[in-house]
């Protein structure tokens, strides 16, 4: 029996999702909890390798459990009792043996949050990037729409990517300002390159600051030149919102 878990976590204290030799990762903590529960070594396969400091509301992870004795509907609650307070399992479901949480994903949605106010708010520090300068939201909204479609996103890929192709499809991309001075980028695509969402967020920030025109976005995409896009934004503003199959 293969079980798919929906996992939420605050990534502040972790070196990302993927298990590492010299740092603590979310995957490690989840595997330790499952190993304690099942009294054997358990490995999980995640859907997305979120970076250090990045958060998740809907990370997905699979493990094989022919010996599970806990009712499926009680499994999340049991695992929460074995996990640190900044990691939670919020759902569990049985999936086919051949199911792969990474390669069977149809699309992923991320959000990136910018706290745009004269002074920082400590309540938002862990989950947004503070920007005190005026941002032109209308231009940012216009620019966001130009990322939609199937493109070669080489201009928005950080060095070190192992992707075989930089072509990706973005299904939706929007910018909204909330009443609490929070500006949120929401982007959905079939897959994302290394730091792609954070670089798109940085490019939209530059649009808001007037450093880049919204009309420049198609040319930046076509150039396949990382230097023409905006900066890579810090990790704390990024959240893996959900993954759909």
N, C-alpha and C positions, 0 to 999 in steps of 0.2 A: 504494500500500500504506500502510495506517495502522497504527501500532504503539502499543500501550498499555504504558507503563512503570509499574512499582511503585517508588516513591521513598521512601526513609527519610532523615530529616535531624534534626539537632540545631538547633533554631531560635534558639538563644541569640544568635548573631551576625548574625541577619537581620531585616529589617523585614517579615517575613511571607513567604508564598508568592508573592504577586502582584508582578510587575515594577513598579518605581516609578522616577520620574525622579531623585529626590534621595537614594535609599537603595538598599542592596544587598538583593535578594530572592532566594529560592531559585530561583524560575522563571528569573531572569536567569542564574544560574550554570548551570542545566541547559541553557538555550538556547545559552549560549556553548560548552559542551562539545559539544553536538550540531552546532553550526555549525562548530567546529574539525574534528570527525570527517567531516562531509559536505562541507566546503569551500564552504559557502553559508549564507545566513542561514536559520535554522530557528526557527519559533515553536511553542510547545507550549501545549496547553490543559489546565489542571488541573481536578480534580474538586472541590477544596475550597480556599477562600481562607483558610488559616490565618493568624492574626494574628502580629504581631511577638513573638518569644520562644516561640512554640508549636512543639512538636515533632511529628514524624510517623513512624510505622512503616510505614504503608500508604497514603501519598498516591498518587493515580493521575493520570497525565498522558499525553496523546496527541500524536503528531506524524506528519506525512505524509512518507514516505521511499521514493519510487519509485526512488531511486538508491542504496539501502543495499547496500553490498558486504561488510558484516560478517555472518557467520552469526548468526542470531537468538539462539542459545544463548550466543554469545560477546559479544553487545552489552553486557549489564550490566557485565562485567569490563572491556571497553574503555572504557566511559564512566566507570567508577570511577577509572581512571587519568587522566582529564581533569578530574575534579571535586575540590573541596576535601575534606579529610578528614571534614568534618562533614555531607557529603551523599553518599548512595550510591544507585545503582540496583540493586535486588535481583531484578528479574524483567522480562521483556519478552515480549509476545505480539502476534500479528497480530489485528486486529479489523476488522469491516466498515467501509467508507468512511463510512457514515452514523452510525457510533457516536459518541456524545457522552459523555465521561467524567463530566460534571456531571449532565446531565439524564437519563441512562440509569441512574443509580445507584438501586438498590432500597433500600438502607439503609447508614448509616454508624455506626461505633462509635468512641466516644471514651473515654479514661480520664482521671481527674483524681486525682493523688496528693498526700496530705498526710502529712508526716513528723511524727508525734505522739510527742514525747519531751521530757524536761526540757531537753535541750541540742541544738542543731543538729548535724548530721553533714555535713561538707563534701563527702562522697562523694555525697550526695543533693541538694545545693543546686540544681543545674541542672535537676533533673527532678521536684521536688516543692516544696510550700510548707510551711514549718516552722510548726507550731502547738504551743506548750509546754503549753497548758491541757488539763485532762481533758476527753475527749469521750465522750459516751454512745453507744457504737456501736450498741446495740440500738435506740435511738430513731432513729438515723440510718438504719438498715436499714428500719425501719418506714416512715419518711418517704419513702425512695427508692421504695418500691413504689407510693406514691400519685401518682407522676408518670407511671406507665404508662397508656397510652390516648391517644385523640385529644382534644386540648384546644386552646384558644386560650392560647398561652404568652406573651401580651403582657407579663405581669408579669416575664418572664424574658428580655426583649429590651432591649439597650442602645440608647441614643439614637444615631441615625445609620444605623439599618437602612433598607435600600431594599426590603425584602420587601413583596410585594403583599398578603400575608396573614400573620398571626401564628399561624395554626392549623398545628400539627404533630402527628405521631403518634410516641409513644415506645413501642417494642416491649419493651424490657427496661431495668431500672434497678436496680442493686444496689450495696451498700457492703460491703466486706470488709476485715478487718484482717489484715495479714501478720505473720509472726513477727518481722520486723525493725522493728516499730513503724510500718510504713507502712500508711496507710488509703487504699484505692483505690475511687473511684467508677467504675463502668463503665456506660455508657449507650448504647443503640442506638436509632436513630430513622430515619424516612424522610428527614428533613432537620433542620437546626438553624438557629435565628435567630442574629443577631449577639450574641456573648458568652453565648448561652443555656446552654451547658454550664458555663461558669465561674460564672454566676449561680446555677444549680441547685446547684453545688458549694458556693457561699457560703451558700445557704439551708440546705443540709444541715449545714454547719459550725455555723450558728446553732442548728439543732436539737440538735446534739451538745453545744453550750455551754449549752443551756437557755434561749436567748433566744427561740426559737420552739418551739411544740409540734408534734410530728409531726401531730397532728390538725388543725393550722392549714393544712396544705398545700392541701387542696381549696378552702378559702376564699381563700387567696392566689392560686391559679390563677384562680378565678372572678372575683376583683376586677379583673383586668387592669391592676393598679396596680404599676408597677415599685418604688415606694417600700416596698411591703409585703414584698417578697422580700429575701433576703440580699444581701450585698455581692458585687461582681464579684471573683472570686479572681484572683491574679496569673497571668500566662501560663505560667510555667515548669512548673507542675504538669500542664499539659494535653498530651495526646498523641492525635493522630488514629491510631487503632489499625488500622482497615481500612475498606474500602468494598466492598460486594458488589453485583454486577450480575445 
